[in-house]
Amino acid sequence: MFISKFKTQFNGSFYKIFGISACFNVVCSILYNLQVRFPQTPALISIVHSWGSRSFFVTFLQTGIWYTYNVAHLLNFFISFNRFTVFTLKIHYNAFWRRWLPYFIGICLIVPCFLMWHVPFTDIYLKPKYANDPNGLWNYATGNPEIIPWMMSASRFTVFLLTGTASCSLIFNSYVILQLVKDNFTPISQKKTSKQDVKLSFYAMVVFASDMIYCVQQVKYL
């Protein structure tokens, strides 16, 4: 999308948001596997032990997970908003996104910093999965919670963020669905929605559904 000879086919605002979101999702997945999966994998345990129980790298992994996920989620929100504006702005759609896309990307990059600034200052460490086997599998954990007030919870902030944006995304996606259904009953000669717009709108709805599933999973950590 960014460097291939076909990149000119992906110049639209939707594809730019999707591409940046995909990058953050890939990074988040890598960090998550390093932080959560590696310590649970016997073949990799020697690598994990080399990090140390408490280290900058362990804290960096946890900080990176929360930041990249929240950025990716906000980008997903703007994907839903992007599909919504296809139907509401119509001929003004491209001009609107050319002007405002950089600002929207900036919001996605900056807002998560205010939601999880405390994570780097939290006591994040790796501990043995089984107390009697310190050289075996490890789990990541958080200690000394009194250092940060109880309300400073990355899970809590993420749920609040998802709840707020999801309410808007639900409205956006519901409107898009109504427009697509309406278009389905429109004579072919009068159709205004392209097959590509239908596919991209469907993708936005799938992303919205996945974010809701993640939000429910995070509730148990409140």
ChimeraX attribute file (.defattr): number of C-alpha atoms within 10 A of each C-alpha:
attribute: neighborCount
match mode: 1-to-1
recipient: residues
	/A:1	14
	/A:2	13
	/A:3	7
	/A:4	7
	/A:5	8
	/A:6	9
	/A:7	11
	/A:8	11
	/A:9	9
	/A:10	14
	/A:11	11
	/A:12	12
	/A:13	18
	/A:14	19
	/A:15	17
	/A:16	17
	/A:17	20
	/A:18	19
	/A:19	16
	/A:20	15
	/A:21	22
	/A:22	15
	/A:23	13
	/A:24	21
	/A:25	19
	/A:26	14
	/A:27	16
	/A:28	23
	/A:29	15
	/A:30	15
	/A:31	20
	/A:32	18
	/A:33	15
	/A:34	16
	/A:35	22
	/A:36	16
	/A:37	14
	/A:38	19
	/A:39	25
	/A:40	19
	/A:41	14
	/A:42	12
	/A:43	11
	/A:44	13
	/A:45	16
	/A:46	15
	/A:47	11
	/A:48	21
	/A:49	16
	/A:50	8
	/A:51	13
	/A:52	14
	/A:53	17
	/A:54	14
	/A:55	13
	/A:56	12
	/A:57	14
	/A:58	21
	/A:59	21
	/A:60	15
	/A:61	21
	/A:62	22
	/A:63	21
	/A:64	19
	/A:65	20
	/A:66	23
	/A:67	24
	/A:68	22
	/A:69	21
	/A:70	27
	/A:71	25
	/A:72	25
	/A:73	25
	/A:74	22
	/A:75	24
	/A:76	24
	/A:77	24
	/A:78	22
	/A:79	27
	/A:80	28
	/A:81	19
	/A:82	22
	/A:83	24
	/A:84	24
	/A:85	18
	/A:86	17
	/A:87	17
	/A:88	13
	/A:89	12
	/A:90	11
	/A:91	10
	/A:92	11
	/A:93	17
	/A:94	14
	/A:95	10
	/A:96	13
	/A:97	17
	/A:98	11
	/A:99	10
	/A:100	11
	/A:101	17
	/A:102	11
	/A:103	11
	/A:104	15
	/A:105	17
	/A:106	11
	/A:107	14
	/A:108	22
	/A:109	17
	/A:110	12
	/A:111	15
	/A:112	23
	/A:113	15
	/A:114	9
	/A:115	21
	/A:116	21
	/A:117	15
	/A:118	16
	/A:119	22
	/A:120	16
	/A:121	12
	/A:122	19
	/A:123	17
	/A:124	23
	/A:125	20
	/A:126	23
	/A:127	20
	/A:128	17
	/A:129	16
	/A:130	12
	/A:131	10
	/A:132	8
	/A:133	10
	/A:134	12
	/A:135	14
	/A:136	18
	/A:137	22
	/A:138	26
	/A:139	17
	/A:140	19
	/A:141	11
	/A:142	13
	/A:143	10
	/A:144	9
	/A:145	12
	/A:146	8
	/A:147	12
	/A:148	14
	/A:149	9
	/A:150	9
	/A:151	9
	/A:152	17
	/A:153	18
	/A:154	22
	/A:155	19
	/A:156	18
	/A:157	18
	/A:158	22
	/A:159	22
	/A:160	15
	/A:161	18
	/A:162	23
	/A:163	15
	/A:164	11
	/A:165	17
	/A:166	22
	/A:167	10
	/A:168	15
	/A:169	23
	/A:170	16
	/A:171	14
	/A:172	20
	/A:173	21
	/A:174	14
	/A:175	16
	/A:176	25
	/A:177	17
	/A:178	11
	/A:179	14
	/A:180	18
	/A:181	11
	/A:182	11
	/A:183	16
	/A:184	12
	/A:185	9
	/A:186	12
	/A:187	8
	/A:188	9
	/A:189	6
	/A:190	8
	/A:191	12
	/A:192	13
	/A:193	14
	/A:194	9
	/A:195	9
	/A:196	9
	/A:197	15
	/A:198	15
	/A:199	10
	/A:200	17
	/A:201	22
	/A:202	17
	/A:203	15
	/A:204	26
	/A:205	22
	/A:206	12
	/A:207	16
	/A:208	22
	/A:209	14
	/A:210	10
	/A:211	18
	/A:212	16
	/A:213	10
	/A:214	13
	/A:215	20
	/A:216	11
	/A:217	12
	/A:218	15
	/A:219	13
	/A:220	9
	/A:221	10
	/A:222	12
